[in-house]
Every structure is written in C-alpha cells, then in structure tokens.
Amino acid sequence: MKLSVIMPTLNAAKYIKTSLDGLSAQSFKDFELLVVDSGSTDGTVDILRSYENLTARVIDAPVCSPALARNKGIENAIGDYIAFCDSDDRMKPDMLAAMVGLAVQAGADIAVCDFDMIYPERIIENFARLSTGEFRPLGDGVTDYYYRFGAAPKPNNYVWARLYRRGFLTRNAARFPDTRYSEDNLFNLSLLFKTPNIIHIGRSLYDYVQYDDSAMRKHIRRTNHGLLFLETFRNAADILSGHSENITEPILAIYAYTRVKSILFYAWQAGLPEAEIMVAISMFTVDGSVQKYLAICLDRDYIGRYCSLHGFSAEYENTVRGMLRACVDNTALPDMSEVFA
C-alpha cells in the first residue's frame, strides 16, 4: 500500500460527499482511506460505505478531537506515505498522483502543495502563492523557513496541503498536540526541528471550502480567540523548549505577532465592537511571556526582518509596529484597515 489518507469525521453527512467524490476521482488509486469517526449519528459512516470504489476503514474514536483523531489515523496507517483530507474539503483529481510522484522523485519527507480558498461567492486561487523548491531547514534555516512559509501573510501550514513519509513520522514519534485550535500549525512547527527533506509543488491541488459566511461569523462571535491563541502560544513554547534560543526567540516573537494578527482578523471578519476586541487581546496578553515576546519582536526588530522578507510597504510596517506597541502597552489599537484590506 503506497498511501494512507486520514479523514477525521463527526456528523459530517452534510458535506462529506464533496470529499469522497474528490477521493473517488483520484487518478492515483493505490491508497487506503482511514475515516476516524468520533461518534457520528447523522449517517456519515453509511454515506462512506456507499462508495464501493474506495478502500476504506472506519476507526471508531468516540469523544475525540480532530487532533487526536488524526493521531489514531497515524497509528493505524499502513501506507508508505500519509495524507490528510478534511471531511468538508476536496482534493483535486491529480493531487495524490502529483504529491506521491514528486515526493518519491525528490526523496522527500514532506511534500507541500498550494490550495484554492473556495468561498460561496468567490475563489482565491493559489492562496499561498507557493513556488516549486526543495528545502532542508537546519540551524538558522529553521527560522528562515518558518518566517517564509509557516508564518507567511497567507500561510500554508495545513496538514491537508502536505504529504508525509510515514517512516519519518514514526521515527520521530510525531503526533498532534491535544489542543482545540491550530493543531496543524503546531504539528508542522514541531517537524521543522527534525531536519526533514521538504519539496514544494507550485500548484494548487486542494480546495479549502469555506461555507456559509453568516454561520462563520456566528461562530467567531461565540469564540474568544484570545484564549484560544493563548493556548496555542503555550503549546508552541513547549515545542520550542530545549532548542537554541537563537532559533526559539525569533520564532516565538513572530508567532506571538501572527496570533495577535489572527485575533484581530477574526474580530474584523465578525464585525466585533472595539471593546470586545480589546477583551480578546487582553486575554491573549494576560500571560507575561506573550507580552515579553511581543516586546522582543519590536525591540530586536524581528518584525522588521519579517516585513522586509515579505516586501511590506513602510506604511504597512508602521501600522504593524503600532499594533504590537499597543498590545505591549495596553493602549488603543491603530487603524488596521490597510492590513486586512
């Protein structure tokens, strides 16, 4: 068996046909589908079993987060490579063939492709603007790779846009942290310290489907992203502990910056009032280490290095600096309309 595709599910009947149709249409056929189901009651598994052309196994994982469901998938996979697919997204028909082919050719531990962001009213093609290239992050190269790709303005740090050599994951006991958010980002960050051979495929091979905008806004209004991202920051700090400070400091500084930016982005998407936005920011920065790394981001000019790397204008950089300073000093945020335009 060349490949295992892992799909966590929980009451996915409304959307899973989209994913299963994409898998059925793959030109590459030498794969198994592992559906790790967390107790669906809406017929999700019945829909799966109606696809007779898919070699599928259902793994029962009641009361299981997506992160832990993926871990169960890894533990049960038998393929030489592992891919992931969410139950409400869609692989393009040649995705597996392209990813496996290039990974084998390059001897890669991780292959990364671009993706299309599919909204109800529009499509953003090649979202991450990824170009083809080979990488082996070592030493300071880990920071450079993270700045360029993991923390990019339009990041590509999702596991469904990657193919992993199973032996590489097994050798490094790679597992997703049991967190409520950003488990993809944290999983991929941890793997950067395992000296992987990485190949980028400069093509969009996956459709990341965004459903009803009003439902998304309601979800955002119900969710305190300050608390969520504080949890992810602490997880990132745990992952980086024990590594050289020359690497961990610049990564955590930019990690803290990108989490603030994400909090503000989701608030902007939901149209939250300024008072609620400030509450979310205060919940994120209540941890003294967060404020410490936000200050470091400014004082040691990691933000300047980051902005220069991504070609930001001087005006954009000044706005970002003002945002960071406001978070450190607990003062009013600047106008962020340019950042989120």
DAURWO-V875461 format. One record per residue. RES is the residue in three letters. D_LAST is the distance of its C-alpha to the last C-alpha in Angstrom with 2 decimals. Layout:
[[RES/D_LAST] [RES/D_LAST]]
This chain:
[[MET/45.88] [LYS/43.13] [LEU/40.07] [SER/39.18] [VAL/36.03] [ILE/35.22] [MET/33.59] [PRO/33.43] [THR/33.86] [LEU/34.27] [ASN/34.76] [ALA/32.67] [ALA/34.78] [LYS/32.03] [TYR/30.00] [ILE/32.34] [LYS/33.78] [THR/30.55] [SER/30.97] [LEU/34.72] [ASP/34.53] [GLY/32.33] [LEU/34.89] [SER/37.80] [ALA/36.49] [GLN/36.29] [SER/38.42] [PHE/39.34] [LYS/41.80] [ASP/43.23] [PHE/41.19] [GLU/41.72] [LEU/39.27] [LEU/39.46] [VAL/38.13] [VAL/38.12] [ASP/38.34] [SER/38.02] [GLY/40.33] [SER/38.78] [THR/40.69] [ASP/39.00] [GLY/40.66] [THR/38.14] [VAL/41.04] [ASP/43.03] [ILE/40.26] [LEU/40.17] [ARG/43.95] [SER/43.86] [TYR/42.33] [GLU/45.66] [ASN/44.33] [LEU/42.27] [THR/44.14] [ALA/42.78] [ARG/43.84] [VAL/42.81] [ILE/42.79] [ASP/43.11] [ALA/41.10] [PRO/41.24] [VAL/38.99] [CYS/36.96] [SER/33.32] [PRO/31.34] [ALA/31.82] [LEU/35.57] [ALA/35.79] [ARG/34.46] [ASN/37.03] [LYS/39.75] [GLY/38.64] [ILE/38.93] [GLU/42.36] [ASN/43.58] [ALA/42.16] [ILE/44.76] [GLY/42.74] [ASP/42.53] [TYR/38.73] [ILE/36.38] [ALA/33.21] [PHE/31.16] [CYS/29.79] [ASP/28.21] [SER/29.99] [ASP/27.06] [ASP/25.71] [ARG/27.41] [MET/28.74] [LYS/28.99] [PRO/32.73] [ASP/33.19] [MET/31.16] [LEU/34.21] [ALA/36.29] [ALA/33.76] [MET/33.04] [VAL/36.72] [GLY/37.90] [LEU/35.73] [ALA/36.30] [VAL/40.05] [GLN/40.06] [ALA/38.19] [GLY/39.99] [ALA/36.64] [ASP/36.33] [ILE/32.70] [ALA/31.02] [VAL/27.24] [CYS/25.51] [ASP/22.01] [PHE/20.84] [ASP/19.02] [MET/16.63] [ILE/18.25] [TYR/16.66] [PRO/18.98] [GLU/17.16] [ARG/15.66] [ILE/16.31] [ILE/14.40] [GLU/17.40] [ASN/18.34] [PHE/15.42] [ALA/16.62] [ARG/17.79] [LEU/21.12] [SER/24.04] [THR/27.72] [GLY/29.48] [GLU/31.97] [PHE/31.64] [ARG/34.07] [PRO/32.47] [LEU/35.23] [GLY/35.34] [ASP/32.44] [GLY/31.17] [VAL/30.05] [THR/27.58] [ASP/26.38] [TYR/25.93] [TYR/24.07] [TYR/21.65] [ARG/21.09] [PHE/20.87] [GLY/21.31] [ALA/18.62] [ALA/16.35] [PRO/12.54] [LYS/13.16] [PRO/16.66] [ASN/19.69] [ASN/21.96] [TYR/23.13] [VAL/26.88] [TRP/26.78] [ALA/25.36] [ARG/28.45] [LEU/32.19] [TYR/34.48] [ARG/38.09] [ARG/39.99] [GLY/42.48] [PHE/39.76] [LEU/38.47] [THR/42.08] [ARG/43.21] [ASN/40.50] [ALA/40.85] [ALA/37.11] [ARG/35.98] [PHE/32.87] [PRO/32.78] [ASP/33.43] [THR/30.16] [ARG/28.08] [TYR/24.75] [SER/23.47] [GLU/26.95] [ASP/25.69] [ASN/23.97] [LEU/27.12] [PHE/29.50] [ASN/28.01] [LEU/27.84] [SER/31.53] [LEU/32.48] [LEU/31.18] [PHE/34.20] [LYS/36.63] [THR/36.48] [PRO/35.35] [ASN/35.49] [ILE/32.04] [ILE/31.31] [HIS/27.92] [ILE/27.90] [GLY/25.29] [ARG/25.13] [SER/23.35] [LEU/26.18] [TYR/24.75] [ASP/22.81] [TYR/20.78] [VAL/20.98] [GLN/18.75] [TYR/20.85] [ASP/20.60] [ASP/17.30] [SER/19.36] [ALA/21.54] [MET/18.72] [ARG/17.58] [LYS/21.26] [HIS/21.69] [ILE/18.90] [ARG/20.51] [ARG/23.83] [THR/22.85] [ASN/22.84] [HIS/20.49] [GLY/21.89] [LEU/25.27] [LEU/24.18] [PHE/22.51] [LEU/25.47] [GLU/27.67] [THR/25.79] [PHE/25.87] [ARG/29.59] [ASN/30.07] [ALA/28.40] [ALA/30.68] [ASP/33.64] [ILE/32.85] [LEU/32.70] [SER/35.81] [GLY/38.73] [HIS/36.78] [SER/36.81] [GLU/34.90] [ASN/33.77] [ILE/31.69] [THR/30.93] [GLU/29.71] [PRO/26.82] [ILE/25.78] [LEU/25.93] [ALA/24.13] [ILE/21.06] [TYR/21.60] [ALA/21.45] [TYR/18.21] [THR/16.49] [ARG/18.03] [VAL/16.67] [LYS/13.11] [SER/13.94] [ILE/15.55] [LEU/12.61] [PHE/10.32] [TYR/13.20] [ALA/13.77] [TRP/10.36] [GLN/11.08] [ALA/14.52] [GLY/13.91] [LEU/16.38] [PRO/17.90] [GLU/17.78] [ALA/21.37] [GLU/20.77] [ILE/17.89] [MET/20.39] [VAL/23.05] [ALA/21.15] [ILE/20.52] [SER/24.18] [MET/25.39] [PHE/23.75] [THR/25.10] [VAL/28.50] [ASP/29.77] [GLY/30.87] [SER/30.13] [VAL/26.40] [GLN/26.41] [LYS/28.71] [TYR/26.40] [LEU/23.34] [ALA/25.69] [ILE/26.95] [CYS/23.49] [LEU/23.39] [ASP/27.10] [ARG/27.77] [ASP/24.57] [TYR/23.51] [ILE/19.92] [GLY/20.80] [ARG/22.32] [TYR/19.34] [CYS/16.84] [SER/19.47] [LEU/20.07] [HIS/16.53] [GLY/16.33] [PHE/13.66] [SER/14.01] [ALA/16.17] [GLU/13.62] [TYR/11.27] [GLU/14.56] [ASN/15.79] [THR/12.97] [VAL/13.72] [ARG/17.37] [GLY/17.14] [MET/15.70] [LEU/18.63] [ARG/21.11] [ALA/20.33] [CYS/20.96] [VAL/24.14] [ASP/25.43] [ASN/24.41] [THR/22.86] [ALA/19.96] [LEU/16.43] [PRO/14.47] [ASP/11.40] [MET/8.60] [SER/5.75] [GLU/5.25] [VAL/5.81] [PHE/3.81] [ALA/0.00]]
